[in-house]
Amino acid sequence: MIGLIRALFAGLRLLGPERSSDLGGWLLRTASPLIPVNRVAVANIRAAFPDMADDEVRRIARGAWENLGRTAAEYAHLKSLFDYDYRNPDAPSRVEVSGIEHFIALKDDARPGLIFSAHLANWELPAICAAAYDLETTAVFRAPNDPAVAAIIHEIRSGAMDGLAAAKQGAAFAMQGVLERGGHLGMLIDQHFTRGVVVPFMGRPALTNPVLAKFARRFDCPVHGVRVIRLPDRRFRLELTPALDLPRDEAGEIDVRGAMAMMTAVVEGWVRENPEQWLWMHRRWRPTMISADALRAFDHGPVRAPRFKAT
């Protein structure tokens, strides 16, 4: 199986990044109506946009599959995909970066830092960007279920990024060690987490991994969001937000649920802006797994709108 995947990626490398992306996007977009989990994507979109016409729902679902196909094919070129040079920002490049000053500040402030993101466009690019700017960052990832695919993806990521930490039991100790050394953690926060806190996402309660908020509370360090936008002509834009002004409790410490709700609200804004670039086929909302107590906590009080710290 690993040999077959290597051969597939070798063929994609011969095609080049643009044609590989086009091929992967076309294949999944074309096949998407026949993929069983497409029903999950369509149901999620309808629930998130209850007033949306069926034609638009199906258009977003097809776009999401196309984005996933493009992202999968782009793994063959991951190391060379990021070509932005912040020392020469006017040079032609496949990738543009907004908020580069925040990357530089994170590198130079001699403090640990946290960066959250979501499965939008090619979500691997922020970790590659951090490595390109010598920002010591450990990317927390969930390995694919298929061992052969997981092995190949890990090889590719290792060649294009700095530190990697698998999201598994005991990973929190390794992540804490990164922050104790003054490093940075990057993590995708838009997937279901069974033992998570309940926060609003697209109008529904969703279980969300609270680890970034817990680390923000313990280390009182800056927390930024970063997203990727897929642009026309096979280009990308990375946007890094200023540090969030996270909610605090009466003792002045970061409120964990409130912090995750605020980060998730930022992600929701990103998804609503470019819904066809998000991973709708993931079973993000699982109401039967949310306890009555958690739902009561979810209903308790409004979520603070995202605010950023003054610079």
C-alpha positions as CSV (number, residue, x, y, z in Angstrom):
1,M,0.0,0.0,0.0
2,I,2.8,2.4,0.9
3,G,4.5,1.6,-2.5
4,L,1.3,2.5,-4.3
5,I,0.9,5.8,-2.5
6,R,4.5,6.7,-3.2
7,A,4.0,5.9,-6.9
8,L,0.9,8.1,-6.9
9,F,2.7,11.0,-5.3
10,A,5.6,10.6,-7.7
11,G,3.2,10.9,-10.6
12,L,1.7,14.0,-9.0
13,R,5.2,15.5,-8.6
14,L,5.8,15.0,-12.3
15,L,2.6,17.0,-13.1
16,G,3.8,20.0,-11.1
17,P,1.8,21.7,-8.3
18,E,-0.8,23.5,-10.5
19,R,-1.8,20.5,-12.6
20,S,-1.8,18.2,-9.6
21,S,-4.1,20.6,-7.8
22,D,-6.4,20.8,-10.8
23,L,-6.5,17.0,-11.2
24,G,-7.2,16.3,-7.5
25,G,-9.9,19.0,-7.4
26,W,-11.6,17.7,-10.5
27,L,-11.6,14.1,-9.4
28,L,-13.2,14.7,-6.0
29,R,-15.6,17.3,-7.3
30,T,-16.8,14.9,-10.0
31,A,-17.0,11.9,-7.7
32,S,-18.5,13.7,-4.7
33,P,-22.2,12.8,-5.4
34,L,-21.2,9.1,-5.3
35,I,-19.3,9.3,-2.0
36,P,-21.5,8.2,0.9
37,V,-20.1,10.8,3.3
38,N,-21.3,13.6,1.0
39,R,-24.7,13.2,2.7
40,V,-23.0,14.4,5.9
41,A,-21.5,17.4,4.1
42,V,-24.9,18.4,2.6
43,A,-26.7,17.9,6.0
44,N,-24.1,20.0,7.8
45,I,-24.4,22.9,5.2
46,R,-28.2,22.8,5.4
47,A,-28.1,23.0,9.2
48,A,-25.6,25.8,9.2
49,F,-27.5,27.8,6.5
50,P,-31.1,26.9,7.0
51,D,-32.4,29.5,4.6
52,M,-30.0,28.6,1.8
53,A,-31.4,27.2,-1.5
54,D,-30.7,23.6,-2.4
55,D,-28.7,24.5,-5.5
56,E,-26.4,26.7,-3.3
57,V,-26.0,24.0,-0.7
58,R,-24.9,21.5,-3.4
59,R,-22.5,24.1,-4.9
60,I,-20.8,24.6,-1.5
61,A,-20.6,20.8,-1.0
62,R,-19.0,20.3,-4.4
63,G,-16.6,23.2,-3.7
64,A,-15.6,21.6,-0.4
65,W,-14.9,18.3,-2.1
66,E,-12.9,20.1,-4.8
67,N,-10.9,21.9,-2.1
68,L,-10.2,18.6,-0.3
69,G,-9.1,17.0,-3.6
70,R,-6.7,19.9,-4.3
71,T,-5.3,19.8,-0.8
72,A,-4.7,16.0,-1.1
73,A,-2.9,16.4,-4.4
74,E,-0.8,19.3,-3.1
75,Y,0.8,17.1,-0.5
76,A,3.1,15.9,-3.3
77,H,4.4,19.5,-3.5
78,L,4.1,20.6,0.1
79,K,7.7,21.5,0.6
80,S,7.9,23.8,-2.4
81,L,4.3,25.1,-2.3
82,F,5.1,28.0,0.1
83,D,7.2,30.5,-1.8
84,Y,6.6,33.9,-0.1
85,D,9.6,35.9,0.8
86,Y,8.9,38.5,3.5
87,R,12.2,40.2,2.7
88,N,10.9,40.8,-0.8
89,P,7.1,41.0,-0.5
90,D,6.6,42.4,-4.0
91,A,8.2,39.4,-5.8
92,P,5.7,37.2,-7.7
93,S,4.7,34.2,-5.5
94,R,2.1,31.5,-5.2
95,V,1.4,32.6,-1.6
96,E,0.9,36.0,-0.1
97,V,0.9,36.7,3.7
98,S,-1.2,39.2,5.6
99,G,-0.1,40.0,9.2
100,I,3.5,39.1,8.7
101,E,4.3,41.6,11.5
102,H,2.6,39.2,14.0
103,F,4.9,36.3,12.8
104,I,7.9,38.5,13.4
105,A,6.7,39.6,16.8
106,L,6.0,36.0,17.9
107,K,9.6,35.1,16.9
108,D,11.2,38.1,18.7
109,D,9.1,38.4,22.0
110,A,11.0,35.6,23.8
111,R,7.7,34.2,25.1
112,P,5.7,31.0,24.3
113,G,2.8,31.4,22.0
114,L,-0.3,29.6,20.7
115,I,-1.8,29.6,17.2
116,F,-5.1,28.1,16.3
117,S,-6.4,27.4,12.8
118,A,-9.0,25.4,10.9
119,H,-9.4,23.0,8.0
120,L,-9.7,25.7,5.4
121,A,-8.1,25.8,1.9
122,N,-4.7,24.1,2.3
123,W,-4.4,24.0,6.1
124,E,-0.8,22.7,6.1
125,L,0.6,26.0,4.9
126,P,0.8,27.9,8.2
127,A,3.2,25.4,9.7
128,I,5.4,25.7,6.6
129,C,5.2,29.5,6.9
130,A,6.4,29.3,10.5
131,A,9.3,27.2,9.5
132,A,10.2,29.5,6.7
133,Y,10.4,32.4,9.2
134,D,12.4,30.5,11.7
135,L,9.5,30.6,14.2
136,E,10.0,27.7,16.5
137,T,6.6,26.0,16.2
138,T,5.3,22.5,16.9
139,A,2.2,21.6,14.9
140,V,-0.3,19.4,16.7
141,F,-1.9,17.0,14.2
142,R,-4.3,14.1,14.1
143,A,-2.8,11.2,12.0
144,P,-5.0,9.7,9.2
145,N,-6.7,6.5,10.2
146,D,-5.0,4.5,7.4
147,P,-1.4,3.6,8.6
148,A,0.0,3.7,5.1
149,V,-1.4,7.1,4.4
150,A,-0.3,8.3,7.9
151,A,3.3,7.2,7.3
152,I,3.6,9.0,3.9
153,I,1.9,12.2,5.2
154,H,4.2,12.2,8.3
155,E,7.3,11.9,5.9
156,I,6.0,14.9,3.9
157,R,5.2,17.0,6.9
158,S,8.6,16.3,8.5
159,G,10.4,17.5,5.4
160,A,8.5,20.8,5.2
161,M,7.9,21.7,8.9
162,D,9.7,21.9,12.2
163,G,8.3,20.1,15.2
164,L,5.3,17.7,15.0
165,A,3.2,16.3,17.8
166,A,0.5,13.7,17.3
167,A,-2.7,14.4,19.0
168,K,-2.9,11.2,21.2
169,Q,-3.0,10.2,24.8
170,G,-0.1,11.8,26.7
171,A,0.5,14.4,24.0
172,A,-0.3,17.2,26.4
173,F,3.0,16.6,28.3
174,A,5.0,17.0,25.1
175,M,3.0,20.1,24.2
176,Q,3.6,21.6,27.6
177,G,7.3,21.0,27.3
178,V,7.3,23.0,24.0
179,L,5.8,26.0,25.8
180,E,8.1,25.7,28.8
181,R,11.0,26.1,26.4
182,G,9.5,29.2,25.0
183,G,8.3,27.6,21.8
184,H,5.0,27.9,20.0
185,L,2.1,25.4,19.4
186,G,-0.1,25.4,16.4
187,M,-3.4,23.5,16.4
188,L,-6.5,23.0,14.3
189,I,-9.5,23.5,16.6
190,D,-12.5,22.8,14.3
191,Q,-13.0,19.1,14.8
192,H,-15.1,17.1,17.2
193,F,-13.5,16.3,20.5
194,T,-15.4,13.8,22.7
195,R,-14.0,15.1,26.0
196,G,-14.2,18.7,25.0
197,V,-16.1,21.8,26.2
198,V,-19.3,22.7,24.5
199,V,-19.2,26.0,22.5
200,P,-21.4,27.5,19.8
201,F,-20.3,26.8,16.3
202,M,-22.5,27.8,13.3
203,G,-25.5,28.1,15.5
204,R,-25.2,24.7,17.2
205,P,-23.4,23.3,20.2
206,A,-20.1,21.5,19.4
207,L,-17.6,19.7,21.5
208,T,-14.2,21.4,21.2
209,N,-10.8,20.5,22.4
210,P,-10.0,22.9,25.3
211,V,-6.2,22.3,25.4
212,L,-5.2,25.6,23.8
213,A,-7.3,27.6,26.3
214,K,-5.9,25.6,29.2
215,F,-2.3,26.4,28.1
216,A,-3.3,30.0,27.6
217,R,-4.5,30.1,31.2
218,R,-1.4,28.4,32.5
219,F,1.2,30.3,30.6
220,D,-0.7,33.6,30.0
221,C,0.8,33.8,26.6
222,P,-0.4,35.4,23.3
223,V,-3.0,33.5,21.2
224,H,-3.3,34.2,17.5
225,G,-5.5,32.8,14.8
226,V,-4.2,31.9,11.3
227,R,-6.2,30.9,8.3
228,V,-5.5,30.0,4.6
229,I,-7.7,31.3,1.8
230,R,-7.6,29.6,-1.6
231,L,-7.4,32.4,-4.3
232,P,-8.0,32.2,-8.1
233,D,-5.2,31.0,-10.3
234,R,-4.1,28.4,-7.8
235,R,-2.8,30.9,-5.3
236,F,-3.2,31.3,-1.5
237,R,-3.3,34.0,1.1
238,L,-2.3,33.4,4.8
239,E,-3.8,35.7,7.3
240,L,-2.5,35.9,10.9
241,T,-4.7,37.8,13.4
242,P,-3.4,40.0,16.2
243,A,-3.4,38.3,19.6
244,L,-6.9,37.7,21.0
245,D,-8.1,39.5,24.1
246,L,-9.4,36.3,25.7
247,P,-12.1,36.5,28.4
248,R,-11.0,36.1,32.1
249,D,-12.7,35.0,35.2
250,E,-13.1,37.0,38.5
251,A,-9.6,36.0,39.5
252,G,-8.1,37.5,36.3
253,E,-7.2,34.1,34.8
254,I,-8.2,33.0,31.3
255,D,-11.7,31.4,31.3
256,V,-11.2,28.1,29.4
257,R,-14.7,27.7,27.9
258,G,-15.0,31.4,27.1
259,A,-11.6,31.4,25.4
260,M,-12.5,28.3,23.3
261,A,-15.8,29.9,22.4
262,M,-14.0,33.1,21.3
263,M,-11.5,31.2,19.2
264,T,-14.3,29.1,17.7
265,A,-16.2,32.3,16.9
266,V,-13.2,33.5,14.8
267,V,-13.2,30.2,13.0
268,E,-16.9,30.5,12.3
269,G,-16.4,33.9,10.7
270,W,-13.7,32.3,8.4
271,V,-16.1,29.5,7.4
272,R,-19.0,31.8,6.7
273,E,-16.7,33.9,4.5
274,N,-15.5,31.0,2.4
275,P,-17.8,28.1,3.1
276,E,-16.8,26.1,0.0
277,Q,-13.2,25.9,1.4
278,W,-14.1,24.2,4.7
279,L,-14.2,20.4,5.6
280,W,-18.0,20.0,5.8
281,M,-17.8,16.2,5.5
282,H,-16.5,15.9,9.0
283,R,-19.1,15.0,11.7
284,R,-18.4,18.1,13.7
285,W,-21.8,18.2,15.5
286,R,-22.7,15.1,17.6
287,P,-25.5,16.2,19.9
288,T,-26.1,12.7,21.4
289,M,-22.6,12.9,22.9
290,I,-23.3,16.1,24.8
291,S,-24.5,15.7,28.3
292,A,-27.4,17.7,29.8
293,D,-25.0,19.5,32.1
294,A,-22.9,20.5,29.2
295,L,-25.9,21.8,27.3
296,R,-26.9,23.9,30.3
297,A,-23.4,25.4,30.4
298,F,-23.7,26.1,26.7
299,D,-27.0,28.0,27.3
300,H,-25.5,30.0,30.1
301,G,-24.9,33.5,28.9
302,P,-23.7,35.0,25.6
303,V,-20.4,34.4,24.0
304,R,-18.1,37.4,23.9
305,A,-17.4,38.6,20.4
306,P,-13.8,38.2,19.3
307,R,-11.6,41.1,20.3
308,F,-7.9,41.7,19.6
309,K,-5.3,43.2,21.9
310,A,-4.1,46.6,21.1
311,T,-0.6,46.7,19.7
